[in-house]
Amino acid sequence: MEWRSERYRQIAGEQASYEVGRFAQNRQGVSAGFSVGANGFPGYRPETSGEWQRETRAVYVDLTMPFSDTWLTTAAFRAEDFSDFGTHVDGKLSLRWQATQTLAYRSSVSTGFKAPTVGQSNIINISTKFGLNGLEDQITLPPTNSVAVKLGARELTPEESVNFSVGLMASLSPAAQLTLDFYQIYLADRISTTSAIELDEQTIGLLLEQGFEEAETYRSAKFFTNDFDTRTRGLDLVFNWQFDLQGWQHQLLATLNWTDTQVIRVTTQDYEQRDGTVNLTTQRIRMLEDNLPAYRANISLTQSFGAHQLAWQVHYFGAFYEDHLDASAGYDIESSGRFTLDARWSYQLADGWAFMVGMNNVFNTQPELNPHRFVAGAKYPSTSPGGFDGRYGFIALKAGW
């Protein structure tokens, strides 16, 4: 059983962190349209401060039962009551069949949910972002705010999921094992912020009435919403082999993953003058579908001889897409796959101590250059799955007890 209390608190910053100084004012002492704050993020104003809280109670039951020498069943049940979202019930059922001494099959089906955080339901944030017309001030509103409601917002609801997997486990020899699993994850009502929604005189006027003194400088608004549904399918292949060669003990571990995510439903807006406008732009959809590589692979080889140990790791990351700056402004990046190599030597000292020398990304493999690097200074795609820090070496002394 579980009881949990969650609280989100947003505290007003110092006056100088959000107030427009005299160099950003016109002759009448009114803001000339310049935003304040480092990196386009001013301090929280008093009108955006507040504190919100929720409580939850949950019960969880898990039962594992063998029906025979070859069949094993696991069932799980969870019920959770939220003070602001009501009660949700989910479960899981899994089966394992030992077909032979060296071959087994497994499968599971489950449901799940994730309630919106207290912050997602209540955050108010003003920041400077890249848009179609360059830099612009955007406000993020709670979906219950009257301006957000006028722009099409509705109260958030939990995300729901249905998961299914099936796989096999094979013992190829006493020293070699292989597993292969297929999985599918269906996620409904996923939560994200909307694309930037242009503000008009009426909505700006409503923000001014709510106390947002700089609302005339805002160009667009966003809010969290149950935006879209996705279906993810994938395969996981894992191979493990231990063997001896020339007096050295070897352990080989190889993994291959294929994952495909598709956005299968997108919410459309229904507010005045923008009927049928989708919340997610084409670039946002591609980020969900293609920002993570469809293919990933890792091969690690550990070689041991007495107190010496060598470790090698080869990583592969497939092609990926990035909407640079998350601006939906044409800064698209299409990047191809990359291999990297890590290497490490260690020597086992007495009493649990070990000395290590290693290097990650031995060949200093870098992502392709960002074609839009002169827009905001990012030399490489910021979401590159293999990172962009390049090669680095290390010396370490490790203690174990």
Wavefront OBJ file of the C-alpha trace (Angstrom):
o trace
v 0.000 0.000 0.000
v 1.128 3.550 -0.650
v 0.146 7.088 0.310
v 1.819 9.996 -1.418
v 1.544 13.785 -1.272
v 2.820 15.838 -4.209
v 3.375 19.587 -4.132
v 4.420 22.048 -6.821
v 5.547 25.490 -5.713
v 6.496 28.402 -7.953
v 8.147 31.274 -6.068
v 8.407 34.838 -7.357
v 11.978 35.870 -8.090
v 13.737 39.056 -7.088
v 12.227 42.144 -8.673
v 15.311 42.733 -10.817
v 14.938 39.269 -12.364
v 11.679 40.105 -14.150
v 11.286 43.886 -14.181
v 12.095 45.756 -17.394
v 14.983 48.147 -16.726
v 15.253 51.690 -18.028
v 17.427 50.707 -20.997
v 14.553 48.543 -22.306
v 11.947 51.297 -21.872
v 10.811 53.973 -24.292
v 10.597 57.663 -23.447
v 7.234 57.160 -21.776
v 8.749 54.627 -19.364
v 6.901 51.717 -20.975
v 8.552 48.491 -22.161
v 9.830 48.917 -25.699
v 9.131 45.245 -26.450
v 12.352 43.762 -25.121
v 12.179 40.715 -22.899
v 14.382 40.400 -19.828
v 16.260 37.502 -18.272
v 19.203 35.264 -19.124
v 18.733 33.006 -22.154
v 15.258 34.411 -22.711
v 13.984 33.212 -19.333
v 13.037 35.974 -16.861
v 12.408 35.394 -13.176
v 8.952 34.361 -12.031
v 6.680 37.350 -11.516
v 4.346 37.577 -8.474
v 1.326 36.895 -10.704
v 2.875 33.578 -11.820
v 3.710 32.344 -8.315
v 1.638 29.863 -6.372
v 1.488 26.473 -4.680
v -0.536 23.420 -5.680
v -0.866 19.986 -4.093
v -2.420 16.551 -4.605
v -2.667 13.357 -2.596
v -2.797 9.770 -3.827
v -3.533 6.405 -2.242
v -2.638 3.135 -3.938
v -2.730 -0.612 -3.397
v -0.571 -3.104 -5.331
v -0.802 -6.915 -5.424
v 1.653 -9.223 -7.237
v 1.236 -13.022 -7.442
v 3.556 -15.571 -9.054
v 2.306 -19.148 -9.406
v 3.749 -22.236 -11.152
v 0.978 -24.327 -12.745
v 3.360 -27.173 -13.598
v 7.036 -27.890 -14.034
v 6.966 -26.047 -17.362
v 4.389 -23.245 -16.886
v 4.881 -20.141 -14.735
v 2.271 -17.379 -14.406
v 2.558 -13.922 -12.882
v -0.373 -11.583 -12.273
v -0.319 -8.049 -10.880
v -3.019 -5.546 -9.931
v -2.745 -1.869 -8.984
v -5.461 0.600 -7.990
v -4.658 4.230 -7.311
v -6.920 7.074 -6.204
v -5.942 10.673 -7.028
v -7.486 13.615 -5.218
v -7.783 15.467 -8.532
v -8.193 12.695 -11.156
v -10.216 9.980 -9.463
v -9.434 6.257 -9.371
v -7.509 4.213 -11.944
v -7.076 0.436 -12.049
v -4.445 -1.449 -14.063
v -3.121 -4.975 -14.286
v -0.557 -7.313 -15.789
v -0.531 -10.980 -16.807
v 2.596 -12.836 -17.916
v 3.278 -16.443 -18.921
v 6.484 -18.456 -19.276
v 6.654 -21.893 -20.901
v 9.760 -24.056 -20.642
v 9.323 -25.970 -23.898
v 12.572 -27.952 -23.601
v 15.628 -27.880 -21.380
v 17.235 -25.342 -23.712
v 14.241 -23.376 -25.041
v 11.606 -21.266 -23.283
v 8.931 -18.849 -24.451
v 7.512 -15.861 -22.571
v 4.744 -13.335 -23.107
v 3.019 -10.587 -21.158
v 0.187 -8.096 -21.520
v -0.417 -5.125 -19.255
v -2.128 -1.777 -18.947
v -0.782 1.367 -17.356
v -1.387 5.033 -16.769
v 0.555 8.165 -15.843
v -1.229 11.061 -14.205
v -0.265 14.622 -15.161
v 2.158 16.141 -12.698
v 1.009 18.972 -10.477
v 3.443 21.207 -12.340
v 2.045 20.352 -15.776
v -1.428 21.281 -14.576
v -0.443 24.614 -13.036
v 2.788 26.009 -14.509
v 2.967 29.605 -15.753
v 6.116 30.498 -17.645
v 7.224 33.368 -19.899
v 10.289 32.818 -22.096
v 11.855 33.857 -25.388
v 11.778 31.178 -28.088
v 12.582 30.794 -31.757
v 9.499 30.984 -33.966
v 8.654 31.396 -37.618
v 9.400 35.116 -37.330
v 12.580 34.741 -35.281
v 12.786 35.352 -31.542
v 9.457 35.895 -29.829
v 8.087 35.984 -26.298
v 5.881 32.999 -25.452
v 3.769 32.329 -22.385
v 2.990 28.848 -21.082
v -0.366 28.800 -19.299
v -2.178 26.236 -17.138
v -4.847 24.475 -19.218
v -7.450 25.780 -16.752
v -6.512 29.432 -17.343
v -9.348 31.330 -19.054
v -7.073 32.449 -21.907
v -5.894 28.862 -22.466
v -9.516 27.672 -22.417
v -10.360 30.275 -25.060
v -7.465 28.883 -27.123
v -8.901 25.364 -26.885
v -7.433 23.984 -23.656
v -9.153 21.305 -21.597
v -8.344 19.865 -18.198
v -5.586 17.267 -18.366
v -6.365 13.572 -18.003
v -3.956 10.665 -17.326
v -2.022 9.037 -20.138
v -3.136 5.444 -20.758
v -1.098 2.537 -22.140
v -1.587 -1.042 -23.343
v 1.569 -3.139 -23.602
v 2.226 -6.528 -25.183
v 5.399 -8.571 -25.558
v 6.367 -12.052 -26.707
v 9.795 -13.635 -26.840
v 12.016 -16.660 -26.503
v 15.078 -17.668 -24.509
v 17.460 -20.217 -25.982
v 20.476 -21.877 -24.422
v 22.713 -22.613 -27.403
v 25.319 -24.259 -25.172
v 26.277 -24.177 -21.487
v 28.283 -21.015 -22.256
v 26.048 -19.287 -24.826
v 22.540 -17.856 -24.423
v 20.254 -15.899 -26.743
v 17.028 -13.984 -26.126
v 14.705 -12.426 -28.692
v 11.699 -10.291 -27.736
v 9.063 -8.392 -29.697
v 7.093 -5.650 -27.963
v 4.309 -3.220 -28.753
v 3.344 -0.208 -26.636
v 0.191 1.773 -27.348
v 0.049 5.138 -25.565
v -3.160 7.173 -25.606
v -3.650 10.825 -24.660
v 0.051 11.574 -24.335
v 0.773 14.903 -22.681
v 2.903 17.610 -24.265
v 2.821 21.326 -24.817
v 0.960 22.581 -27.850
v 2.716 24.265 -30.707
v 2.922 28.045 -30.355
v -0.553 29.580 -30.766
v -0.621 33.160 -31.987
v -2.215 35.666 -29.618
v -4.594 38.378 -30.820
v -5.694 41.669 -29.286
v -8.514 40.014 -27.345
v -6.382 37.329 -25.696
v -3.612 39.841 -24.957
v -6.236 42.063 -23.331
v -7.381 39.173 -21.135
v -3.790 38.550 -20.045
v -3.399 42.228 -19.152
v -6.552 41.966 -17.030
v -5.009 38.969 -15.225
v -2.013 41.094 -14.226
v 0.523 40.171 -16.915
v 1.907 43.691 -17.322
v 4.109 42.806 -20.322
v 1.425 40.866 -22.203
v 1.628 43.299 -25.126
v 5.090 41.866 -25.879
v 3.805 38.262 -25.983
v 3.381 36.834 -29.474
v 2.151 33.323 -28.722
v 0.952 30.985 -25.998
v 1.330 27.294 -25.154
v -0.261 24.949 -22.650
v -0.036 21.294 -21.709
v -2.672 19.101 -23.303
v -3.509 15.450 -23.957
v -2.146 15.853 -27.421
v -1.660 12.608 -29.317
v -1.543 8.803 -29.416
v 1.484 6.728 -30.402
v 2.226 3.101 -31.207
v 5.736 1.789 -30.631
v 6.925 -1.566 -31.932
v 10.346 -3.051 -31.447
v 12.670 -6.039 -31.292
v 15.400 -6.764 -28.733
v 18.081 -9.344 -29.509
v 20.646 -10.252 -26.832
v 23.483 -12.774 -27.246
v 25.857 -13.760 -24.428
v 28.868 -16.078 -24.873
v 31.689 -17.043 -22.527
v 34.755 -18.857 -23.859
v 38.485 -19.372 -23.290
v 41.160 -18.611 -25.897
v 44.956 -18.667 -25.549
v 44.699 -18.707 -21.767
v 42.391 -15.665 -21.672
v 38.814 -15.794 -20.426
v 36.440 -14.010 -22.797
v 32.899 -12.744 -22.281
v 31.041 -11.465 -25.343
v 27.768 -9.573 -25.056
v 25.977 -8.363 -28.196
v 22.679 -6.466 -28.269
v 20.594 -5.218 -31.180
v 17.484 -3.077 -30.915
v 14.980 -1.970 -33.533
v 12.291 0.493 -32.483
v 9.622 2.166 -34.591
v 7.299 4.834 -33.168
v 4.345 6.196 -35.105
v 2.048 9.062 -34.149
v -1.394 7.661 -34.978
v -3.624 10.469 -33.696
v -3.120 14.200 -33.210
v -5.492 16.557 -31.423
v -6.921 19.396 -33.504
v -7.718 22.816 -32.113
v -11.291 24.040 -32.018
v -10.979 27.622 -30.844
v -12.116 30.745 -32.652
v -10.618 31.442 -36.091
v -8.329 28.367 -35.966
v -10.712 25.439 -36.286
v -8.948 22.234 -37.315
v -5.421 23.450 -36.536
v -3.324 20.553 -35.229
v -1.480 20.913 -31.937
v 1.631 19.172 -33.287
v 3.490 20.584 -36.262
v 5.063 18.303 -38.855
v 8.448 18.844 -37.203
v 7.124 17.933 -33.746
v 5.673 14.710 -35.141
v 8.966 13.837 -36.810
v 10.809 14.471 -33.545
v 8.553 11.935 -31.842
v 8.966 9.386 -34.629
v 12.550 9.859 -35.832
v 14.586 11.680 -33.176
v 15.585 8.359 -31.618
v 17.430 6.055 -34.053
v 15.437 3.116 -35.349
v 18.507 0.877 -34.941
v 20.974 0.627 -32.075
v 23.621 -2.011 -31.481
v 26.302 -2.692 -28.881
v 29.054 -5.303 -28.796
v 31.198 -5.625 -25.675
v 34.127 -7.995 -25.211
v 35.800 -8.493 -21.833
v 39.131 -10.365 -21.759
v 40.617 -11.511 -18.447
v 44.038 -13.016 -17.698
v 45.109 -13.219 -14.083
v 44.940 -9.721 -12.606
v 44.687 -8.093 -16.054
v 41.437 -7.241 -17.802
v 40.767 -5.657 -21.199
v 37.324 -4.327 -22.120
v 36.191 -3.258 -25.598
v 32.837 -1.763 -26.524
v 31.551 -0.932 -30.001
v 28.403 1.202 -30.207
v 26.255 1.906 -33.240
v 23.562 4.575 -33.419
v 21.412 4.727 -36.535
v 20.219 7.766 -38.458
v 18.090 10.350 -36.664
v 16.195 13.592 -37.286
v 16.320 16.825 -35.291
v 14.153 19.922 -35.433
v 16.940 22.244 -34.337
v 15.988 24.630 -31.513
v 12.557 22.947 -31.443
v 11.421 25.945 -33.465
v 9.410 24.380 -36.320
v 11.062 27.087 -38.392
v 12.803 25.053 -41.097
v 15.961 24.194 -39.119
v 15.720 20.494 -39.995
v 18.718 18.191 -39.511
v 19.005 14.749 -41.122
v 21.978 12.897 -39.616
v 23.361 9.494 -40.604
v 24.457 6.673 -38.275
v 27.743 6.493 -36.382
v 30.060 3.887 -34.790
v 32.104 4.568 -31.640
v 34.713 2.466 -29.797
v 35.521 2.458 -26.064
v 38.560 0.678 -24.593
v 39.724 0.036 -21.018
v 42.580 -1.804 -19.288
v 42.435 -2.590 -15.585
v 44.761 -4.317 -13.139
v 43.386 -5.958 -10.015
v 45.417 -4.946 -6.963
v 45.261 -6.591 -3.568
v 42.345 -6.199 -1.134
v 39.702 -5.161 -3.666
v 41.607 -2.299 -5.273
v 41.879 -1.940 -9.052
v 43.770 0.492 -11.284
v 42.168 1.456 -14.610
v 43.211 3.326 -17.750
v 40.714 3.848 -20.535
v 39.465 5.921 -23.415
v 35.917 6.469 -24.634
v 35.236 7.234 -28.290
v 38.765 6.204 -29.244
v 38.538 7.483 -32.828
v 36.975 10.818 -31.800
v 33.819 10.149 -33.820
v 31.655 13.269 -34.063
v 28.144 13.835 -35.409
v 27.743 15.580 -38.722
v 28.076 19.353 -38.508
v 24.874 21.222 -37.807
v 23.928 23.006 -41.064
v 22.217 25.696 -38.944
v 25.126 26.179 -36.506
v 25.355 29.903 -37.271
v 21.768 30.507 -36.088
v 22.348 29.888 -32.379
v 25.927 28.623 -32.137
v 25.381 24.858 -31.774
v 28.153 23.172 -33.796
v 26.499 19.732 -33.680
v 22.893 18.505 -33.346
v 22.046 18.879 -29.652
v 20.075 15.600 -29.516
v 22.767 13.417 -31.117
v 22.286 9.955 -29.512
v 26.035 9.333 -29.348
v 26.789 12.712 -27.800
v 29.112 15.325 -29.255
v 31.902 15.621 -26.658
v 34.315 13.528 -28.717
v 37.173 11.435 -27.358
v 38.220 11.501 -23.722
v 40.547 9.392 -21.620
v 40.612 8.604 -17.921
v 42.741 7.099 -15.156
v 40.959 5.703 -12.125
v 41.591 3.881 -8.887
v 38.645 1.714 -7.837
v 37.988 0.280 -4.397
v 35.566 -2.514 -3.614
v 34.447 -3.988 -0.294
l 1 2 3 4 5 6 7 8 9 10 11 12 13 14 15 16 17 18 19 20 21 22 23 24 25 26 27 28 29 30 31 32 33 34 35 36 37 38 39 40 41 42 43 44 45 46 47 48 49 50 51 52 53 54 55 56 57 58 59 60 61 62 63 64 65 66 67 68 69 70 71 72 73 74 75 76 77 78 79 80 81 82 83 84 85 86 87 88 89 90 91 92 93 94 95 96 97 98 99 100 101 102 103 104 105 106 107 108 109 110 111 112 113 114 115 116 117 118 119 120 121 122 123 124 125 126 127 128 129 130 131 132 133 134 135 136 137 138 139 140 141 142 143 144 145 146 147 148 149 150 151 152 153 154 155 156 157 158 159 160 161 162 163 164 165 166 167 168 169 170 171 172 173 174 175 176 177 178 179 180 181 182 183 184 185 186 187 188 189 190 191 192 193 194 195 196 197 198 199 200 201 202 203 204 205 206 207 208 209 210 211 212 213 214 215 216 217 218 219 220 221 222 223 224 225 226 227 228 229 230 231 232 233 234 235 236 237 238 239 240 241 242 243 244 245 246 247 248 249 250 251 252 253 254 255 256 257 258 259 260 261 262 263 264 265 266 267 268 269 270 271 272 273 274 275 276 277 278 279 280 281 282 283 284 285 286 287 288 289 290 291 292 293 294 295 296 297 298 299 300 301 302 303 304 305 306 307 308 309 310 311 312 313 314 315 316 317 318 319 320 321 322 323 324 325 326 327 328 329 330 331 332 333 334 335 336 337 338 339 340 341 342 343 344 345 346 347 348 349 350 351 352 353 354 355 356 357 358 359 360 361 362 363 364 365 366 367 368 369 370 371 372 373 374 375 376 377 378 379 380 381 382 383 384 385 386 387 388 389 390 391 392 393 394 395 396 397 398 399 400 401
